[in-house]
Amino acid sequence: MTATLERPAAPAKSAARRRRRPHYTSTRTLLRWLTTIAGIVIALAMLLPIIWMAFTAFKPEADIVTFPPTLWPREFTLQHFIDVWNRIPFAHLYLNTIVFAGSVTVISLFFDSMAAYALARLEFRGRNVVLVLVLILLMLPFQVTLIPLYDMLNGLGLTNSLPGMIIPRVTNAFGIFFLRQFFLSLPKDLEEAARVDGAGEWRIYWRVIMPLAKPALLTLGLFHFQYNWNDLLWPLIMSSDLDNATLPAGLALFMGQHVVEYGLLMAGSLLALLPVVIFFLVIQRSFVAGIATTGLK
């Protein structure tokens, strides 16, 4: 009789659970909406300088310096894009920057990958010492070695030349460490199977490891290309004229001591931004995969 009286309690409990579910569902939905709105606000805050640069490039000079400033141009003009091509050798600077950033990216990926493969896969005496030295170089600011490096290149007659800008950057400590982390995540069974088939270390590196490392190589390539494309200090020091200068150094001419030509500067910066954006859009999937598999999250 006691069991018969206690049975109706179960439907009552299930009904209570059903009444609570909408509360939990609404809370999750509210949190999802708040997270989405917060993400949009943060994204817009980060993109605001780029949006401002893009609109400023199409404003007349009088509209740029007016107060209070406005984001949307009162009048659209393409004069700044015409002037930036006429005032400086923009096409020549663009070509120099492509040669500089592209050459450094390709050559550095080759040397970085070879060094990373040796540190990740080969057993040799002093490997840990070499790794520690790479990490020390990674923490050493570039400005510390700037003057000795310039003196050495000046003694070799490589200043004010594209080879002088490219050669010191044919390898990079960050690239070596980045690719080493990726190579450590690859299974060793593939290498052992290749060795059983009679493959040497070079063939294993080129035919086995490098195809598997495509996401990491594209990710590191984007880092190298973006850093060297936007670099101002090193090309500015190594080039004494516009014949061997890069685009950031050429655009710096519009920033005088007393007057800054904002319209020309924004137009040139917008044109300079396009290759990096296109590069990222092409490899964005590999970029995410490369970051996720190197332990640099």
Secondary structure as GFF3:
##gff-version 3
##sequence-region A 1 297
A	DSSP	alpha_helix	2	6	.	.	.	ID=ss1
A	DSSP	alpha_helix	9	56	.	.	.	ID=ss2
A	DSSP	alpha_helix	61	64	.	.	.	ID=ss3
A	DSSP	alpha_helix	79	87	.	.	.	ID=ss4
A	DSSP	alpha_helix	90	121	.	.	.	ID=ss5
A	DSSP	alpha_helix	127	139	.	.	.	ID=ss6
A	DSSP	three_ten_helix	142	144	.	.	.	ID=ss7
A	DSSP	alpha_helix	146	155	.	.	.	ID=ss8
A	DSSP	alpha_helix	162	166	.	.	.	ID=ss9
A	DSSP	three_ten_helix	167	169	.	.	.	ID=ss10
A	DSSP	alpha_helix	173	184	.	.	.	ID=ss11
A	DSSP	alpha_helix	189	196	.	.	.	ID=ss12
A	DSSP	alpha_helix	201	203	.	.	.	ID=ss13
A	DSSP	pi_helix	204	209	.	.	.	ID=ss14
A	DSSP	alpha_helix	210	212	.	.	.	ID=ss15
A	DSSP	alpha_helix	214	230	.	.	.	ID=ss16
A	DSSP	alpha_helix	233	238	.	.	.	ID=ss17
A	DSSP	alpha_helix	247	251	.	.	.	ID=ss18
A	DSSP	three_ten_helix	252	254	.	.	.	ID=ss19
A	DSSP	alpha_helix	262	292	.	.	.	ID=ss20
###
